[in-house]
Amino acid sequence: MGAWGTGISSNDTYADIYEQFVDLYNDGLSVSEITKRLIDENQETINIEEDVPNFWFAIANAQWECKALDKEIFLKVEHIINSGEDIRIWKELDASSADLRSREKVLNKFLSKLQTEKDKPRKRTKKKLYNSIFKKGDCLVYKMDNGNYGGAFVLTDEQETEVGTNYIAITTIDKADRPSIEDFKVADVYVKRVNEISFKGTEMYKEWVDQPQIGGFSALLFKNHGLDIEVIGQLPMHNDYKIRMDRQMGFGWIALKSTLPFMDEYIKINGNPTKTVKLSELTESTGYNSILPKAGRSWWQKLFGSE
């Protein structure tokens, strides 16, 4: 159930279902369409005794806010509350006497609210969409905290998404004078040696992993950092960079100016990476954590059309 309080909305199940409902409502779906979809897609949750009351509470409250509370949904909620089913579940989860009294008051207040009619339905809110800040192929230069110029290369862009992400490779360019396109053609991707934790059953394992610093940078947060980034040119890309969503990281823009200046100190503590990655050696199929070039023409050559 993942509860953090006795309130109707103070648990993971309610929060997740309610958020999905509101998102679909804002996308223009009808209340009945949303309800059917959420019921169809959450059968596992509905079949978990401790989660099902919160599922129906979320559906009922969202419907009520939209001034479209379905009678059958209301009756489900009414039964859960009046039968003491929800309180029984809380008792079985070893809730304290104080929490049980508080929960009972919350449930009765919630039921009373559902028995009244809302004045106006919830307004649909159009989501704000963002374009990524830079274009695929852009070569970015900027001043770092050590006073030198750094460089990063833009691998992807996107239009009208919720966060407007660029996937960007941070390079090891670290120069007193302004870098050129030629510097990018021979640049390495900055590789950071990290101690990664994994689990096999209940056993925890740690191993050193050489992690190329390629990740997502969001347009949503760009203005917060006030970075002065210059596009000095482009290297043309003819294929798409393949994002490994199970491994790809997200970065704050501040990482561009602060990553390399702390590299020497980081290496003293954690050791040097055992491998390096040329910008030209990124492989097409596996994303950032594959650092070995393929046989024949490299991915970089295929991507940029160079021989």
Secondary structure, 3 states (H helix, E strand, C coil): CCECCCCCCCEHHHHHHHHHHHHHHHCCCCHHHHHHHHHHHCHHHHCCCCCHHHHHHHHHHHHHHCCCCCHHHHHHHHHHHHCCHHHHHHHHCCCCHHHHHHHHHHHHHHHHHHCCCCCCCCCCCCCCCECCCCCCCEEEEEECCCCCEEEEEECCCCCCECCCEEEEEEEEEEECCCCCHHHHHCCEECEEEEEEEEEECCEEEEEEEEEECEEEEEHHHHHHCCCCCEEEEECCCCCCCCCCCCCCEEECCHHHHHCHHHHHHHHHHHCCCCCCEEHHHCCCCCCCCCCCCCCCCCHHHHHHCCC
